[in-house]
Amino acid sequence: ILMQGQILKLAQEVTGSQNVDKAVTIALESYLEQKIAEYKQMAKSLTEKYGVGFSEFKEMLGTQLTLTWEHEKDYMDWEEAVTNLEYFESALERLKAYA
């Protein structure tokens, strides 16, 4: 297990920044951007699959769309994508405000 000081040194090494705060900020920003891209892609795939946005899909579920395992799983995945996308975008905004 790496000690906190070793982790900070590694962050400096991989980002090329001697400033510890800047190194951690760069690494965290990269992570947040990766998560945002991942959840945007998940939401985009489901939007393309159903031809509607998440709220429309939610309204259709159980009426125009039967409650199948596939639809329920897509609902859970889509809700996860929307919720996490909002969270990670907010976290990135906060990070940029701190920097």
N, C-alpha and C positions, 0 to 999 in steps of 0.2 A: 504494500500500500504506500502510495506516495504521500509524503508529508506536505502540508499546506505550502511551505516555502518552495518545495520542489515543484509543485504544481504551478506556482506563480512563475518560477524560472522557466518551466517548460512553455508556459503561455508566452513569455518574452521571446523565447527561442523560436517558436513556430510562427509568431507574428512578426518577428524582426523588430520589435519595439523594446527599447530599454526601460520605458516607463511602464510600471506594473499595471497601473490603472488603465492606461491606453491598451496594453496587451490583452487584459481581461475584457475590455470593452470590444475590441476587435473580434476576439474569439466568440463572445456572447452574441454580438451582432450577426456574425456568420451563422451561428447556430439558429438564431431566431429567423433569419432569412430562409434558411433551409427548411425549417418547420412550416413557415408561411407558404413556401412554394409547394411543399408536400400536400398541405391541406387544400390549397387552391386547386391543385391538380385533381384531388379526390372529388371536390365539389364540382369541378368542371366536367369530369367523367360522368358523374351522376346526372348533371344537367343535360349533357348530350344524350345520355341513355334514355331519359324520360321526356326531354324536350320542354321542360318547365323548371322553374326555380324551386328551392326547397319548400317555401311556404305553400306554393301551389301543389307540390307533391303531397305535402302533409294534408291538405284539404281533400285531395283525390283519394288518399289512402282509406280503404274501407268502403268507399262509394264507387268511384269509377275504376279504382284499382282494388282487386280482391286482396284480402290479407293472407298472402302466401309467405312462406319462409323467405324467399328472395326479396319481396317487397319490404318485409319487416327488417331484414338485415340491411338493405339499402337505406332504409329510414335511419337505423341506428348509426350506420357509417356516415351518412350525410349530416346527421345532427352532430356527431363528433367533429366532422370537418368544419361545420359552421361555427360551433362553439369554440373549438381550439383556434381556428383562424382569427376569430375576434380577440381571443386572449393573447395570442402571440403578436398580433398587430399592435395591440395596446402595449404589450411589454416592450416592443421595439420602439414605439413612440416615447415611452418613459425612459428607455435607455438613451435615446437621442437627446432628450431633454436634460438628462444628467451630464452628458458628455460635453 
